[in-house]
Amino acid sequence: MNQVHEPDDRFIEHLDWQLASEYRRLNRLPPAPAKITISRRSAAIAALVGVVLAGASAFGTAAYLKDSWRKKIEIARTETEVKLCSSRLAAAREIAARAESLFAKGLVEEEEKLATALAAEKAALAMRTAEINLDEVNATGESPRFDLSAPMIGGRDFVSERLEIELKKADLDMTPLQLRSERFQRLVETGMAQAEALEEIRIARAILEAKVGEARKRLDMRNRFVTGMITAEAVELDGRTAEAEKSLQTAMAKVKALEEQAERLQGLQTRGLVPVEEVRQTRYALEAAQFELKLAAAELDILKKAR
């Protein structure tokens, strides 16, 4: 053995004494007449084994402590989110109750009352989502998983529960948008509002409808994955495809609305009714939307070819 790596004499003598003491204790013998001797090579191997075992134990303990603290931090973070959502829900319900009272006295419009009521309902859904996330963290010790191929935990499908809440949120958003569309339609017909407002509402409605459609598709795909009808790879690919289809529909709605707006503004600009800068800005927005449409179409085409 290399002299640099050989244990010194003091180490060997101390190890001799420890081994002799342990030998007498286990065999209940009187003190040995002579000390037990071991070779330097055996002593070095014993020392190495001790170091390796101690190191393995230290690494195992460190990993356990790390995982334990990670779980505590994740639980604390999610519990904080639940408390924040609870405070927001209490405030939203108080505002909604006040608006309801003012509406009964004729001091606010029905649209304002409806907006506060919907805000309270959305706050309640956000609270429920936070509670679901906390349940999952308590069960796994890890951050909530939102991918469609995530496993069920203890027979509970946290992914589907969150998707159902997202679908309810989108449905809530559709109600005030529909009311705004009807109100502005009447105002435009009577000449009290410009058509731009309806175009903006149409874009927002198309985007929201695409979001609702995607949420329903994702929920259906999740159900098929959980029941074993499709594989994890297939459900992930289908999920990406549904998201790409939503992006494509959104981009198409923007392009269509901006094309109509650009054409109308161009006619007004030729008559000197709107400045040329407004027409130019609309053209820039249209070009950006067209580029977004091309990207969405290319992504969807790639995903379809990957099947």
ABEGO torsion letter per residue (X at the ends): XBAAABBBAAAAAAAAAAAAAAAAAAAGBBBBABBBBBBAAAAAAAAAAAAAAAAAAAAAAAAAAAAAAAAAAAAAAAAAAAAAAAAAAAAAAAAAAAAAAAAAAGABBAAAAAAAAAAAAAAAAAAAAAAAAAAAAAAAGBBBBABAABBBBGGBBAAAAAAAAAAAAAAAAAAAAAAAAAAAAAAAAAGABBAAAAAAAAAAAAAAAAAAAAAAAAAAAAAAAAAGABBAAAAAAAAAAAAAAAAAAAAAAAAAAAAAAAAAAAAAAAAGABBAAAAAAAAAAAAAAAAAAAAAAAAAAAAAAAX
